[in-house]
Amino acid sequence: MNALAEMIDMLRAVPAISALVGTRVYPGIKVPGGKSVFPCILVNRTSCEGTDPDYPIQEVLFDIRCFGADQPAADGVYQAMKTAINGQGNFTSGGAQFYSIFETMAGADLYEQFSDSEVWNYVFSTWTVEIGTA
C-alpha cells in the first residue's frame, strides 16, 4: 500500500475539498505549474510507523500545504480540509481503510516570496493518519 497515494486520492474524493481545488492535490513540496494551479494542496509524507507485514496498519505523518491566490483563499482551502477530515476515521476510500485522521500541528499562515511581485500564500499543517489496506 502506498499511503501517500491513498491520502491524495482520499483528499481528492472529499466533496468540500474538491469543490475548491478540483483534482489539484499533489505529492511533494513543490507546486507543479506554479501559481497557475492555485488553489491546490501539496501532501508530503514525513514519517511512517508500523510497516510490519504482520501488522497491516501504518501510522503516517503528513505535512500538508494549502495554497491560494492570497492568504484568505489559502485559509479557505485549509479550513475546508480541516472541517472535512480532522477527527474522522473508520471509513474506506479507494483501496485504503482510514482508521483515524488528526491534525497534530495546527495550520500556520506562511508565504514564499520569490520577488516583490510574486508571493505564494499557503497554510502549513501536520497530520497523523492511521491507515491500512481496505
Buried (B, 14 or more C-beta within 10 A) or exposed (E): BEBBBBBBBBBBEBEBBBEBBEEBBBBEEEBEEEBEBBBBBBBBBEEBEEEEEEEEBBBBBBBBBBBBEEBEBBBBBBBBBBEBBEEBBEEEBBEBBBBBBBBEEEBEEEEEEEEEEEEBBBBBBBBBBBBBEE
